[in-house]
């Protein structure tokens, strides 16, 4: 499972360097935190904390990608 997240980190990092889109930083953070969470032993409290932080990064990504209403 960790291998999947490492591959996702590499692909996201390549896209970040190629596109220079700062919104990809939130996605990169989510993948890094999920890789850390899944690398921990079951029952380790840090695994839960990393999962919570990854969810927070995902919510941040949602905010970044949500369309903004037009200003008048």
VEXPA-180475 format. One record per residue: y, z negated, x negated of N, C-alpha, C, O in turn; residue number from 1; chain. Coordinates in steps of 0.2 Angstrom, whole numbers, plus 5000, padded with zeros to 4 digits. Each point is the difference from the previous one (the first is absolute). Layout:
BEGIN
Y|Z|X|Y|Z|X|Y|Z|X|Y|Z|X|NUM|A
...
This chain:
BEGIN
4994|5000|4996|5006|5000|5004|5006|5000|4996|5005|5003|5001|1|A
4995|4993|4993|5006|5000|4996|5001|5007|4997|5006|5002|4999|2|A
4989|5002|4999|5001|5006|4998|5004|5005|5004|5004|5004|4998|3|A
4995|4995|5009|5004|5004|5004|5007|4999|5000|5004|5004|5000|4|A
4998|4989|4999|5007|4998|5000|5003|5002|4993|5006|5002|5000|5|A
4990|4998|4995|5002|5002|4994|5002|5008|5000|5005|5002|4997|6|A
4991|5002|5006|5001|5007|5001|5006|5001|5004|5004|5005|4999|7|A
4997|4991|5006|5006|5001|5005|5006|4998|4996|5005|5003|5001|8|A
4995|4992|4994|5005|4998|4996|5002|5006|4996|5006|5002|4999|9|A
4989|5001|4998|5002|5006|4995|5003|5006|5004|5005|5002|4997|10|A
4992|4999|5008|5003|5006|5004|5007|4998|5003|5004|5005|4999|11|A
4997|4989|5003|5007|4998|5002|5005|5000|4995|5005|5002|5000|12|A
4993|4996|4994|5004|5000|4994|5002|5007|4998|5005|5001|4998|13|A
4990|5004|5002|5001|5007|4998|5005|5003|5005|5005|5003|4998|14|A
4994|4995|5009|5005|5003|5005|5007|4997|4999|5005|5003|5001|15|A
4995|4990|4997|5007|4997|4999|5003|5003|4994|5006|5002|5000|16|A
4991|5000|4995|5003|5003|4994|5002|5007|5001|5005|5003|4998|17|A
4991|5001|5007|5001|5007|5001|5006|5000|5005|5004|5005|5000|18|A
4996|4991|5005|5005|5001|5006|5006|4995|4999|5006|5002|5003|19|A
4994|4993|4993|5005|4995|4999|5003|4997|5007|5006|4999|5001|20|A
4989|5000|5003|5001|4997|5007|4999|4993|5000|4994|4997|4999|21|A
5011|4999|5001|5000|4992|4999|4996|4997|5006|4997|4994|4999|22|A
5002|5010|5006|4996|4997|5006|4992|4999|4998|4997|4996|5002|23|A
5001|5008|4993|4993|4999|4997|4999|4994|4997|4994|4998|4999|24|A
5011|4998|4999|4999|4994|4996|4997|4995|5005|4996|4996|4998|25|A
5006|5004|5008|4997|4995|5005|4992|5002|5001|4996|4995|5000|26|A
5003|5011|5000|4992|5002|5000|4997|4998|4994|4994|4998|5000|27|A
5009|5003|4994|4997|4999|4994|4999|4992|5000|4994|4998|4997|28|A
5011|4998|5005|4999|4993|5000|4994|4998|5005|4996|4995|4998|29|A
5003|5008|5007|4995|4998|5005|4993|5002|4997|4996|4996|5000|30|A
5003|5009|4996|4994|5002|4997|4999|4995|4994|4994|4998|4999|31|A
5011|5000|4997|4999|4996|4995|4997|4993|5002|4996|4997|4998|32|A
5008|5001|5008|4998|4993|5002|4993|5000|5004|4996|4995|4999|33|A
5002|5011|5004|4993|5000|5003|4995|5000|4994|4995|4997|5001|34|A
5007|5007|4994|4995|5000|4994|4999|4993|4997|4994|4998|4999|35|A
5012|4998|5000|4999|4993|4998|4996|4996|5005|4996|4996|4998|36|A
5005|5005|5008|4997|4996|5005|4992|5001|5000|4997|4995|5001|37|A
5001|5011|4999|4993|5002|5000|4997|4998|4993|4994|5000|5000|38|A
5010|4999|4995|4997|4998|4993|4998|4993|5000|4997|4998|4995|39|A
5006|4998|5009|4999|4993|5000|4993|4998|5003|4997|5004|5004|40|A
5000|4990|4995|4994|4998|5002|5001|4998|5008|5005|4998|5002|41|A
4990|5003|5002|5000|4998|5007|5002|4992|5000|4997|4996|4997|42|A
5008|5002|5007|5002|4993|5001|5005|4998|4996|5003|4995|5000|43|A
4999|5010|4995|5006|4998|4996|5006|5000|5004|5002|5005|5003|44|A
5002|4990|4996|5007|5000|5004|5004|5006|4998|5005|5002|5004|45|A
4995|5000|4990|5005|5005|4998|4998|5007|5003|5004|5004|5001|46|A
4990|4997|5001|4998|5006|5003|5003|5000|5007|5003|5006|5002|47|A
4998|4989|5001|5003|5000|5007|5007|5001|4999|5004|5003|5004|48|A
4999|4994|4991|5007|5001|4999|5002|5007|4998|5005|5003|5002|49|A
4991|5000|4994|5001|5007|4998|4999|5005|5006|5004|5005|5001|50|A
4992|4993|5004|4999|5004|5006|5006|4999|5004|5003|5005|5003|51|A
5000|4989|4998|5006|4999|5004|5006|5004|4997|5004|5003|5003|52|A
4996|4997|4990|5006|5003|4997|4999|5008|5001|5005|5003|5001|53|A
4989|4999|4999|4999|5007|5001|5002|5002|5007|5003|5005|5001|54|A
4995|4991|5004|5002|5001|5007|5008|5000|5000|5003|5004|5004|55|A
5000|4992|4993|5007|4999|5000|5003|5007|4997|5005|5003|5002|56|A
4992|4999|4992|5003|5007|4997|4999|5005|5005|5004|5005|5001|57|A
4990|4995|5003|4999|5005|5005|5005|5000|5006|5002|5005|5002|58|A
5000|4989|5000|5005|5000|5005|5007|5002|4997|5004|5003|5003|59|A
4997|4996|4991|5006|5003|4996|5000|5007|5000|5005|5003|5001|60|A
4989|5000|4998|5000|5007|5000|5001|5003|5007|5003|5005|5001|61|A
4995|4991|5004|5001|5003|5007|5008|5000|5001|5002|5004|5004|62|A
5001|4991|4994|5007|4999|5001|5004|5006|4996|5004|5003|5003|63|A
4993|4999|4991|5003|5005|4996|4999|5007|5003|5004|5004|5000|64|A
4991|4997|5004|4998|5006|5003|5002|5001|5007|5000|5006|5002|65|A
5002|4989|5001|5002|5000|5007|5007|5004|5000|5004|5000|4996|66|A
4996|5005|5009|5007|5004|5001|5005|4995|5002|5000|4996|5004|67|A
5006|5006|4993|5006|4996|5002|5004|5004|5005|5000|5006|5001|68|A
5003|4990|5004|5004|5003|5005|5006|5003|4997|5003|4997|4996|69|A
4999|5009|5007|5006|5003|4998|5006|4996|5001|5001|4997|5006|70|A
5004|5002|4989|5006|4997|5001|5005|5004|5004|5000|5006|4999|71|A
5004|4991|5005|5005|5004|5004|5007|4998|4997|5005|5003|5003|72|A
